Amino acid sequence: MGALDSVAARVARGETVQFRPTGSSMVPLIRSRQLVTVAPVDPTRVEVGDIVLARVSGTVYLHLVTAIDGRRVQIGNNRGRINGWTSHDRVFGLCVAVDDVPRAKIDGKTRAS
């Protein structure tokens, strides 16, 4: 079980969660240990460029939506690495803020808690 699994479970239950992910794969959008806020998402409303909390091949990532094909999305980091495709039911949350600064284009994409 990875570090983001417990966060994903909470978001899947409808909670908005704040945490500090580690790593450099999302720089400069998210730097290691920056405070992020992730809210439950309506996966039918995500767009390419959104940062989502999603499970791909058993691993939970806080990464970008890089492509959309019907009811599935492709997830990748901000350095060009593609993690893979996943279905809407495995897209748990949307990053709505980094260090309490709201992200652009989030209106209408989250689910009510």
N, C-alpha and C positions, 0 to 999 in steps of 0.2 A: 504494500500500500504506500503510495507516494505522498509527499507533503501536501499536495493539493486535493487529495481524495476527500478529506474531512471538510474542506471548504466547499467542494462540489456538492457534497451531501447536504450541507446546510443551505446552499443556494437552491438546490433542487427541491428542498422543503418549503421554499418561498422566502427565505431570509435574505436581506441585503447584508453583505459581509465586507468588513475592512480587514486587510492583511498586508503584509510586506513580503512579496515574493523575492526570491534571490535568483541571480543569474544575469547574463548580459545579452541574451538572445533578442530582447525587445528594445534595446537602446537605439535611439534616444527617446522613444515613446514612453518606455518605462525603464528606469534604472534600478539596479539591484537595491532592495530594501526600501524603495519608495512606497508610501502608503497608497494602496489602490482600493477603490470601492467597487464591488461587483454586485449587481442587482439581478434578480431573476429576469430572464429574457423571453420574449415571444420569438422563437427561432424563425418563424416565417417572415419576420421583419428585418432580420440582419442583412447587412450589405457588405460587399467587399470593402475592406479597410476597417471594419469594426474589430475591436478586441473582445474576444469571447473566452469564457471558461468552458472548455469542451473536452470530452474524452475521445481520443483517437487510438485505436488498437490497444486499448487497455490502460493508456496513460492519460492523465489529465494535464492539459496545457492552458495557460493564459496567453493566447497567441492571436494572430490576425486571421480574419476570414480572407482567403486569397482567391476563392472562386465559389460560385454557387451553381448547382445543377439540380433543379427541382427541389426535392425534399432532403437534399444533402449539401453539406458545405465542405470546402477544402480548407484546412488549417495549416498555417505556417508561421515561422518567426519573422522578425524584421531584418533578418540577414540573408533571406532568400531560401532558407531550408523549408521544404514542405514536409509537414508531419503526416498528411494523408487526408482522406475523405472520411466524414462521419455523418450520421443521420441527425435529423432535427432533435430526436429524443435524447441525444447525447450532447446537445448544446444547452448548458445549464444557466449561464449568466453572461451579462454584458458589462464590461468595464465602463462605468459611468463617470469616474473621477480618478485622477492621479494627484496625490498630495492635496486633496480637497479641491482641485481645480476641475470643474466639469469638462468632460470630453465633448467634442462637437458631434452633431448628428445623432443624438441619443433619444430625442423626443419620440414618444409613441412606440418604442421598442421594448420597454420593460413591462413585466407583469406586475399587477398589484400584489403586495405581500399579504 
